[in-house]
Structure formats: C-alpha cells, structure tokens
Amino acid sequence: MKNIVIAISFAAVGAISTPSAARAQAATFDSAQVTAVCAASSTQCQALVAQIIAQLKVAELSAAAINTQLGVLASSIVTAAQETPAVAAALADTLRTVAVASTDPTQAEQIREVATIASEGGAGSVDTTTAVGASPA
C-alpha cells in the first residue's frame, strides 16, 4: 500500500518546519487529549471534535489560523486511528466533520481523502509527520 503524505496539519499559512512547531503554535486545544478520546470512543471523539470546532468558530482567529487548528485536529484524529485500528473506520465520519469546517478547499479535500483511507482500514499508511503547506486562505 502506498504511503499517503497528508498536508492537513499545515493549512493556509504555508509550510511550517515541523509538526511539533505547528502544534506548539496552533494549540488552542489539547491534541493529546483528542487523540486519547478518539482512540477510546468514536462517539466521544465526535462530540469533542464538534465542541472544539464550535469554539474555533467563535474565537477571534483568522480563517488561516482556524484552518491550521483544524489541520492539527485532523492529525490528532488520524493518530488515534493509527494507534487503535479497531476504531479507525468509525473515525472517518469525524474527519469528514473537520473537512466541512475548513475554509481551505485543498485542506478539506485532503481531509476527505484521509477519511476515505481510514474508512477502508488504511489509516496506518497516512504520514502525519511531514510538514506541507496548503493553499493560501
């Protein structure tokens, strides 16, 4: 199976040198908590993600900053799918929720592609460690 490089973590504002740098810059939520909750329960994951997206929408952030947050959020969900393959397919709908919230068409499409991969049991092939910039907002 080919290795898919995902650009969801670094949307709208251009490339960031490392995933940890993106998370340090972008963390308005606890990405480790998202990963843990999503690995434990797809239902609880969906609720947490909906709450985070709602908070992002009312925060005083630019569209680019929100999209960056959504990229980190999607990456956290994919990490959960990789760590707990039993819930990976169920997390695809949660990833689609994140895609709908993005205002960056490139990012949204990439998240939808990853959701399809996860729904087919291929989350392990997604590379969430490569920093890639998406289209400008």
C-alpha positions as CSV (number, residue, x, y, z in Angstrom):
1,M,0.0,0.0,0.0
2,K,1.4,3.4,-0.9
3,N,2.3,5.8,1.9
4,I,0.0,8.9,1.8
5,V,1.5,12.2,2.8
6,I,-1.1,14.4,4.5
7,A,-1.0,18.1,4.3
8,I,-3.8,18.7,6.7
9,S,-1.7,20.0,9.7
10,F,-0.3,23.0,8.0
11,A,-3.1,24.7,6.0
12,A,-3.5,28.2,4.8
13,V,-0.4,29.9,6.2
14,G,2.2,28.0,4.3
15,A,4.7,25.3,5.4
16,I,5.8,25.1,9.0
17,S,9.1,23.4,9.6
18,T,8.0,20.6,11.8
19,P,4.7,19.1,13.1
20,S,5.8,19.9,16.7
21,A,6.3,23.5,15.7
22,A,2.8,23.6,14.2
23,R,1.3,22.1,17.2
24,A,3.1,24.5,19.5
25,Q,2.0,27.5,17.5
26,A,-1.6,26.2,16.9
27,A,-2.6,24.5,20.1
28,T,-5.8,26.1,21.3
29,F,-6.9,22.6,22.4
30,D,-5.1,19.6,23.9
31,S,-4.2,17.5,20.8
32,A,-3.0,14.6,23.0
33,Q,-6.5,14.6,24.7
34,V,-8.2,14.5,21.3
35,T,-6.0,11.5,20.3
36,A,-6.8,9.7,23.6
37,V,-10.5,10.3,23.5
38,C,-10.7,9.4,19.8
39,A,-8.8,6.2,20.4
40,A,-11.2,5.2,23.2
41,S,-14.6,6.1,21.6
42,S,-15.6,7.3,18.2
43,T,-18.8,8.7,19.7
44,Q,-17.0,10.7,22.4
45,C,-14.5,11.8,19.7
46,Q,-17.3,13.2,17.5
47,A,-18.7,15.1,20.5
48,L,-15.3,16.5,21.5
49,V,-14.4,17.5,17.9
50,A,-17.8,19.2,17.5
51,Q,-17.1,21.2,20.7
52,I,-13.6,22.2,19.5
53,I,-14.9,23.3,16.1
54,A,-17.6,25.4,17.8
55,Q,-15.0,27.0,20.0
56,L,-12.8,27.8,17.0
57,K,-15.7,29.4,15.2
58,V,-16.3,31.9,18.0
59,A,-12.6,32.5,18.7
60,E,-11.0,35.7,17.4
61,L,-8.8,33.9,14.9
62,S,-8.3,34.4,11.2
63,A,-9.5,31.9,8.8
64,A,-5.9,30.8,8.2
65,A,-5.4,30.2,11.9
66,I,-8.7,28.3,12.2
67,N,-7.6,26.1,9.3
68,T,-4.3,25.4,10.9
69,Q,-6.2,24.4,14.1
70,L,-8.4,22.1,12.0
71,G,-5.3,20.5,10.5
72,V,-3.9,19.8,13.9
73,L,-7.3,18.4,14.9
74,A,-7.5,16.1,11.9
75,S,-3.9,15.0,12.5
76,S,-4.8,14.1,16.1
77,I,-7.8,12.0,14.9
78,V,-5.6,10.2,12.3
79,T,-3.1,9.4,15.1
80,A,-5.9,7.9,17.1
81,A,-6.9,5.8,14.1
82,Q,-3.3,4.6,13.7
83,E,-3.0,3.8,17.4
84,T,-6.3,2.0,17.6
85,P,-7.2,0.4,14.3
86,A,-10.4,-1.0,15.7
87,V,-11.9,2.5,15.7
88,A,-10.3,3.8,12.6
89,A,-13.2,3.3,10.3
90,A,-15.6,4.9,12.7
91,L,-13.3,8.0,13.0
92,A,-13.8,8.6,9.2
93,D,-17.0,10.5,9.9
94,T,-15.3,12.7,12.5
95,L,-12.6,13.5,9.9
96,R,-15.3,14.5,7.5
97,T,-16.8,16.8,10.1
98,V,-13.4,18.5,10.3
99,A,-13.2,18.8,6.5
100,V,-16.6,20.5,6.4
101,A,-15.3,23.1,8.8
102,S,-12.3,24.0,6.8
103,T,-12.4,27.1,4.5
104,D,-9.4,25.9,2.6
105,P,-10.6,23.7,-0.3
106,T,-7.2,22.0,-0.7
107,Q,-7.1,21.1,3.0
108,A,-10.8,20.0,3.0
109,E,-10.2,17.7,0.1
110,Q,-7.1,16.1,1.7
111,I,-9.0,15.5,4.9
112,R,-11.8,13.9,3.0
113,E,-9.3,11.7,1.2
114,V,-7.8,10.6,4.5
115,A,-11.3,9.9,5.9
116,T,-11.8,7.6,3.0
117,I,-8.5,5.9,3.6
118,A,-9.3,5.5,7.3
119,S,-12.8,4.1,6.5
120,E,-11.1,1.4,4.3
121,G,-8.7,0.5,7.1
122,G,-5.7,2.3,5.7
123,A,-5.0,4.9,8.4
124,G,-1.6,3.4,9.1
125,S,-0.5,4.5,5.6
126,V,-1.1,8.2,6.3
127,D,2.0,10.1,7.1
128,T,1.2,12.8,9.6
129,T,4.8,13.8,10.3
130,T,5.6,15.6,7.1
131,A,5.1,19.4,7.1
132,V,3.4,20.5,3.9
133,G,1.8,23.9,3.2
134,A,-1.7,24.1,1.7
135,S,-3.2,26.8,-0.5
136,P,-3.4,30.3,0.8
137,A,-6.7,31.4,2.5
